[in-house]
Amino acid sequence: MSAPNAPAGAARRDFAKPILVISECLEFEPCRYDGARIRFDFVKALEPHVQYRPVCPEVQVGLGVPRDTIRLVALADRNLLVQPATGRDLTDDMEGFAARHLDGLGEVDGFILKSRSPSCGLGHVKVFNEAESRGVVRRGAGVFAAAVLTRYGDLAVEDEGRLRNHRIREHFLTKLFALARLRDVARGGRITRLVGFHAAYKFLLLAYSERDLRELGRIVANPGRERFVAVFADYRTRFLQALSDTPRYTSVINVFQHISGFFRKELSRREKAHFAELLDRYREGQLPASAIASLLESWAVRFGSTYIMDQALFAPFPKALTSPADSGKGRAAGRSVAR
């Protein structure tokens, strides 16, 4: 299969810096309830590539370091935030801070929050039936995190526990850097830049949703839509929908096989067999998608296929953030909380 010429403006290997809100106890300040700072190498690796905005909601509502623990307590369909040792009900204070803080954020592309925290946990926080009880009646989001999900749940939002899983982490990074790039497109205010963005993300979108890919193509190609702001708003909404959850293994494999077809006449039998073996390892969760993407990209370079090389699929985020030794393990149960 011969490769067509690369669409104008599709090639890009420099990355806009995403704006990322992060729980301050993750590598920034020793502000956890016990005075600890949580070590997470991923946060340090990200630092040169993003604009961090650290926040500790518990300190911001007046709790000291160290401090007595707080917990969520069920009251009908609402979760209260209480401090059993003092009897304080911090729910209104935390909800008020969350509203003020999020109102003042301005542009933002994503969040990394502390898992299982009654303020910042995204969905697996224990909710007790009473302040002093050990009885867990359900699990839910922390009070600050609930406000984040209500207002920004369609962005790249994860907790540090789930980000230890390579598949979830690659999805998070893909979405995070795509949103930052979309912000750049919005500043340009030209349909041609949006068309170039869409052309560069064709195969990546195909891995997530063929239906959304077709609809996004219709949005940017509609000659009756002349106002950039309206077209961009429709595109961004549908793009976020397309990247709402991690792609299925089968869809990613289909895209990889499709791309390999561009080189089927040039590859040796042994190379094809090696590629098939890598697909099997990916299917079994033993290999990250980025490893196979790197092989396909090397073939694109080898055979001079600029159309393939220009695809965001091969560099959805800085390659320095890819860990070749990733085991693929980590908390990955359930759907992504980034909706």
CORLIN-V663424 format. One record per residue. PSI is psi in whole degrees, 0 to 359 (NA if undefined). Layout:
psi
PSI
PSI
This chain:
psi
121
147
128
169
150
138
146
135
2
325
133
127
2
150
133
145
117
150
120
116
137
144
129
338
349
89
357
298
148
70
11
163
330
12
13
158
128
125
132
101
329
322
317
322
326
334
318
346
354
168
106
144
86
148
139
98
326
320
322
337
12
5
139
183
121
174
160
144
154
162
162
137
132
132
98
237
12
148
121
150
113
159
99
321
329
346
9
139
110
9
308
320
316
319
322
316
315
316
315
317
315
327
327
4
322
221
137
146
339
177
140
114
159
125
149
8
137
347
317
350
140
348
356
27
135
135
120
159
337
162
322
4
158
1
117
122
337
180
149
193
150
165
314
316
323
321
321
313
324
319
326
22
345
357
191
100
121
167
163
337
312
331
356
352
125
325
317
320
318
321
315
312
320
312
317
311
333
319
321
320
324
325
322
318
318
321
327
325
24
136
325
324
324
321
318
320
313
319
321
335
13
304
326
315
323
326
332
311
112
324
315
324
314
318
320
322
321
321
314
342
355
109
344
353
104
341
118
317
316
317
315
317
316
317
313
319
314
326
316
322
318
324
28
339
166
142
154
146
317
322
318
317
318
320
316
318
322
314
321
335
336
338
12
331
336
337
147
167
321
321
319
321
321
318
317
322
319
321
319
319
322
317
327
4
18
355
135
155
328
331
317
321
323
322
314
321
321
325
321
320
316
319
9
34
91
329
317
317
331
355
134
340
328
348
65
343
166
133
342
343
1
128
111
341
13
130
342
1
161
173
111
11
142
173
160
143
349
104
NA
